[in-house]
Amino acid sequence: MNRITSTFSVLKAQNKKALIPFITAGDPEPEMTVTLMHLLVQAGADIIELGVPFSDPMADGPTIQRSSERALHHHTGLKDVLTMVTEFRKTNTVTPVVLMGYANPIEARGYGNFAMAAKEAGVDGVLIVDYPPEECEEWVQQLEDQKIDPIFLLSPTTPKRRMEKVAKLAKGYVYYVSLKGVTGASHLDLVDVRNKLAEVRSLISIPIGVGFGIRDSVAARAVAELADAVVVGSRIIEEIENSTRSALLDNVNNLVKSLRTALDEINGTITSDSEC
């Protein structure tokens, strides 16, 4: 049982939902990434999604695009991201880390070489936005050979045949995009999410995380009522982008703690700061 599966198993036993924050590696500067990763865990994150900076992030809205631009300005590449995970693993061997990004850096490195390097660094799962499930059996096999979970996106427009394909390939969890559009959009329709998740659950047995459009603790709690995990990215990136250097860590900490509290309120499982 790897870290992702173990985390969801423990949370299920506690009747809790997973909080999965996203940050872009290298934003606002490379030296802060590992510090932010540890901060996310202390504030209540169960799994960390770490974005690999890319010049053309077509699934991301302006906020996360700007975070990639800031990271690329500091020359943060895939090799640097893996080094950051390695550093994080020196003191945290429990929290799952999922890399999220695009195909080009993987293609440049090669499936096998990337998978081995990711395993050595301590990566638990990888979500590549532009690898369609119909065309990536070799990619999935390379990850599975290294005990890394291949994670896939589903959306409101995903046809049944693609969901069936994802059901055969995906491990760890499936990331359901809660709305049509790019990251950072805000027109979240919980009725649509509820209806679509019922269809997804009829085909997919692993946990389902929901992201896109989750802007605050109210939305996070509402989504957690429907899903196994809540993924929050753009809102956290906004806090990083808009905070002064001196206030950045406190602001991110307060935001993530508020999301954790909202999720724990569902079943009355509030934890004290010392237990986060």
Buried (B, 14 or more C-beta within 10 A) or exposed (E): EBBBBEBBEEBEEEEBBBBBBBBBBBBBEBEBBBEBBBBBBEBBBBBBBBBBBBEEBEBBBEBBBBBBBBBBEBEBBBEBBBBBBBBBBEEBEEBBBBBBBBBBBBEEBEBEEBBBBBBEBBBBBBBBBBBEBEEBEEBBBBBBEBEBBBBBBBBBEBEEEBBEBBBEBBBBBBBBBBBEBBBBBBEBBBEBBBEBBEEBEEBBEBBBBBBBBBBEBEBBBBBBEBBBBBBBBBBBBBBBBEBEEEEBBEBBBEBBBBBBBBBBEBEEEEEEEEEB
